[in-house]
Amino acid sequence: MRIATHNSQPAAIFRTTYKYSWLILIPAVIYLWKFLPPFIPAMEIFAMNQTIRLTAGLFFLLASSITLYASANHRILPGAASLIAVLLMCDALTHSCAQNSENTSSPAEMSFTLYCQNVLYSGPRSDEIVEIVKELSPDIMIFQEMNTPRAEAVSADIEALGYNSILDLEHPTEGAFSLAVFSRLPLRNNRIIISEGPDWKPKWPAQIFEFKFNDRWISVANLHIVPSHHPPSGRLSHIRPSQKKLVKGQMEDIIQALSNGQTPSIICGDFNQTPASKYLRLLDDYWIDSWCETGEGFGFTYPNPNPLFRIDYIYHTEDLRTIVCEKIKNSFSDHQGLFAVMTSLNN
């Protein structure tokens, strides 16, 4: 005699979820990708920041039910995968909340503002640069790839607004991109660091300078790092192993230039590296990412106007704090800019 069994709806849901539980491994692999060398450049689009991790964590709330069902049926692999997903969710929640809770606002008079922007394609629409400067009115402006046909004219317009400037528009190294700094605060000790570059772009400079805020000098590196995954031909097969080594060397040169430990420091500019890049780990021990500190959303800055990658950054030492970090949309560049409100601690 066959006894009919009744399949409850919750049990059916558990079975269906268990059947497709292997899908959990896909986001888990993407999450772990940030800890692995980015062998596949296209995968770097999935580089994790706090927002993506939080989103993935909330999505994996369903994993708790899978864990219970898998454990009851002695299914070890799906249960373990689900447990990992739940742990990732907890990590995302606690990490994101910890960063936000540590940030506190400071009085406006105790803060300075910084605008960082790659401006290479600004030739036909360079007047918009001046308009954004008028709107943001930043204390410090840091530009990369300033070698446009109208760079000198734009510089004159910005200087007319009351800014001092440090322009490296005519760099002695042929093929190197130019850098520029504009400031309403006192400047000193400008110098250029020349690191070895790939043969298709002889050398790429980093600009080091200091500005004075609240009777304290702050060191800044305005940089434009060689990309590790972008050959001149645009073909992935043309990437040279030596090109990746150059990135590490350039990063080390810049960090060494700011490692005197006597002044607060900022490293900002076009890194040409996504958050998954192993070369950004060189900054993990002593540097804080301003976007992760206060930014909202994915933080993608390239390409403009529909960004899919985050390659522009503002990093700072622990004696500085970011109060606000925002993206600045524009039509004059293939990058979106970064605008930060920062303050100096332990004045």
Buried (B, 14 or more C-beta within 10 A) or exposed (E): EEEEEEEEEEEEEBEEBBEEBEEBBEBBEBBEBBEEEBEEBEBBBBBBBBBBBBBBBEEBEBBBBBBEBBBEEEBEEBBEBBBBBBBBBEBBBEBBEEBEEEEEEBEEEEBBBBBBBBBBBBEEBBEBBBEBBEEBEBBBBBBBBBBBEBBEEBBEBBEEEEBEBBBBEEBEBEEBBBBBBBBBBEBEEBEBBBBBBBEEBEBBBBBBBBBEBEEBBBBBBBBBBBBBBBBEEEEEEEBEEEBBEBBEBBBBBBBEBBEEEEBBBBBBBBBBBBBBBBBBEBBEEBBBBBBBBBBEEBBBBBBBEEBEBBBBBBBBBEBBBBBBBBBBEBEBBBBBBBBBBBBBEEE
